[in-house]
Amino acid sequence: ILALGVSPTFAHDQRLLVGTNTGLFVSSDGGETWRTAGVPLSTITVTTLAYSANYAQDSLVLAGTLEDGIIASPDRGERFFARSFGLLDASVLALAFSPAFEHDGTVFAGTETTFYYSYNGGLAWKELPFPEEAAPILSLALSPAFAEDQTLYAGTEQAGLHRSTDAGRTWQRLDLPGVTVNALTFAPGGAALVAATETGLYQSADGGASWSRLLDLPNVIGLALSPALSVAGVVNQGVWLSADRQTWQPLPGLSARTLLGLTLAPNFDRDPVAFGFGPQEGLWRSTDGGQNWDSLEANLPSLDIAALALSPDFAQNRTVVAAALEGVSVSADAGETWERRADPPASLLAFSPNGRFLVVAFPAAGLRVSVDLGQSWLAFPGPWDLGGTIAALAVSDGGQFFVGYLEGVGETLVLFQGQPKQLVKALSEPIGKNPLVTVYVPAEPADGPWYAAWGHQVWTIRSRSAGGEPVAANVFDPDAQPESLTGLTGGAGPDGPVLVACTGQHVYLSADGQAWTEAFDFGQDRAVSLTLSPKFATDRTAYVLLLGGSMCQLTLL
């Protein structure tokens, strides 16, 4: 996500726009669901979004792109059309409407090389003089009294902040303590200009002549102000909040990080070590049960961690295995240092409960198994050698492997069980595009059922022997319960395994794999990963990673 635009009438229409490197997306329910906005090109990278100052009446939105100029939507972001006539630089990084747009039709654009304006609502653009050596322009802000004072500000990538008092015809560099101005905005009421820079967050009450530091942290890249709350986004330090722009507090834990996985030490109740990981987020570790987190980025072989597994003997050997774009790496000191054990990009991995087997899925090299933590590997032949995608993995102590495999373009799921060269097809079902598949295999009994979940279904495979017939349990009715499953796991219960299913918004429990009860509602939060306490049989505790990076503890009764 490169740009986020909140509708000026959000309180009434709940509309959001998101610009990405693959296009534009629009939501009419506050981000719960999304649809693709119509754009003039099949592939487009959106860098900035701006809403008309008269949006409630004209419904106009502009978007700047990395290589395709400016596009405009006359219908609140549903459809966009090219509006680049007159632009000589198609890399648009900042846009700003005149506060008096209803009357003057003026819009400004900052690009990779210079500065443009439009006097007819973005239909055509004209270049304005801007110091060539100062570009690119990253941010723009117009005086709330622009119609009278003609004052605007342009923040640059390496040349600080510039001000024009004649609507962009001449420019003066201001003495802002920072050369990279990532964001600019006026405080509510227009009395102060606030700038986010590489050296901190600053405020000026005299048009940029003097500045006071509001937040003394490096690399502030995001900024949003309201009368009651100020929000700043800081590289590698999350989101910071202030009610008065003087006293700031960070959001707790790992909030504002795009973590997607949570892994706990096998004896978490006595050794409260937890790991969080995600795409481009590297690896984070907590040694106090999730109260405080430290980044392990310094020595990590890759920031793009796809999967993580801890040795069942972690308490003794502190062994962690990571699957990433750079291959499989092993740490023997809880993530402090790493050794590469396989080079092909890896997407999934799993330990057997006793730690004997380590199985890894390589998108370009199939399945491989190791009994010595990756010092040597054995190929695990199967249909995945001819293509397709391995979507889920598990392995038992006895060397039974359980594989969820997406055939062809990925719209049919096939579940396999068995040993190398002795695989049994347990199930084949149409599944739709981009499914999230989970396999849960109870440790005991050895010949008991195992489970697979995706979409709105949980399947029970009642026999691990050849010829076992699967029995389907459609747990979530798509009409009554529109949420899809994000995970399935389980723990010991008095009469067998207790299944725990998570949809992102709710947690459900089943003691028999047939009847389910709602155990928790996350309300406005969203769960992205759920794992159970090692003592789940007695304490009924689950640990959840929430969207945004926070970790919470639940008691599931």
Disulfide bonds with the S-S distance in Angstrom:
none
